[in-house]
Amino acid sequence: MRTNILSKIGVGLMVGLAGMGMASAEAAEKVPTDTGNTAWMITATVLVLLMTLPGLALFYGGLVRAKNVLSVLMHCYAIAALASIMWAIGLYSLAFDNTGGDWLGGFGHFFMNGIGEGDWGNDFPETVMVMFQMTFAIITPGLIVGAFVERMKFAAVMVFTALWLILVYAPAVYWVWGGGIMAQWGAVDLAGGIVVHATAGVSALVLAKMIGPRKGFPSQLSPPHSPGLVMIGASLLWVGWFGFNAGSQGGANEAAGMTMLVTHLSAATAAIVWCLVERLQTGKTGVVGIATGMVAGLATITPASGNVGPMGAIVIGAMAGVICYFMCGIVRSKLKIDDSLDVFAVHGVGGILGTIMVAFLGVEGVLGGVGLGENPATGETFTAMEQLLVQLKSLAITVIWSAVATVIIVYITRAIVGLRVDEDTEFEGLDSAEHGETAYTLD
């Protein structure tokens, strides 16, 4: 079975190291820096940042009306800056310092205390790991933007994001990657099916319900103002996702190569399957559809990309293309929730689906699967059913906490700065009313 950089966190916990094998200055001989692995991790970090700026910003920006496109870009940009500062001040410590217990990290690395000192147990600098994981903290709340576009106050976006990173994201990272309770159970989540997509997807659905629909939902909404921007943003997401998944293997190695391959195959399969389903349902195949299907394939393969083989990835991509497509309609028509850019249906459902399917398609020898997680207590590889129970238990806790915490955060945000813009501002568009700018000048 492959060992990735994030799974080392749980091992580090068992031997008394901090976070991902972080050792004290008194530890044994320092692991030499591998320049090749360091170069790859720096490259992967850049690729993940590319996913938010400009990838996600353009993808979401193209999906809204022209009078709101700058507000989406502003949200992504400001969230990136806010999350970066918060990560350095304390979130990294809460996520990766295992001195705090089973459910939340400690305070030992607040204000970057001790970073880069002594041996942290890996062959690339800890500063690179801080930055790599920072880009995950940037994109995860950025995904939620798609649920509230065209109607949420900018100040509310900032307050909500800050509280969400503290109450939802940092604990989830610690549970799975930082040596917390789910790492101790042996949960498998290479790059964020639980940590990123389940948390963001569930929180997006709750927030969309609480903030209420856009005027005219669902029958009178305008189509995306720029499918071209959607395609460009989605393409940047596709490229950047190789850093997201393959970078999570922690080195320039065979495991990273396989992860890149299965990531690509799932995205490609989901894109084609989405097109086929859309054709059967509507008689047409659109650019927005193929781009959305591709993103669904990426989200769904993410937790399983360290365990499944190429054929398993194609199966996961096909499932994503069908299930996520129909979930978009269910959320809109059955639940009557204006999750504007289908964050829950694509990311939430996709991340949950991939987290479950890894228990079956990650079994060694099944469609090229390379093995499941290990029981930390015994060191033995889980059976499919044992792994499934761990995955379901981890998902249940994460989903419930994400929903409950989001409700709390919404009430706090509403009390501090308000939540939704007024009707006149919504009609005028957030670009002009909130930011004093317009995206297009046609003179």
Secondary structure, DSSP 8 states (H G I E B T S, - for coil): ----TTTHHHHHHHTT-BTTTB--TTSSS-----HHHHHHHHHHHHHHHHIIIIIIHHHHHHHS-GGGHHHHHHHHHHHHHHHHHHIIIIIHHHHH-GGG-SSS--STTGGGTTTTSS--SSSS-HHHHHHHHHHHHHHHHHHHHHHHTTTB-HHHHHHHHHHHIIIIIHHHHHHHTSSSHHHHHT---SSSIIIIIIHHHHHHHHHHHHH---TTTTTS----S-HHHHHHHHHHHHHHHHHHHHGGG-SSSHHHHHHHHHHHHHHHHHHHHHHHHHHHHHS---HHHHHHHHHHHHHHHGGGTTT--HHHHHHHHHHHHHHHHHHHHIIIIIS----TT-HIIIIIHHHHHHHHHHHHHTSTTSTT-----B-TTT--B--HHHHHHHHHHHHHHHHHHHHHHHHHHHHHHHHHH-SB--HHHHHH-HHHHHHS--S----
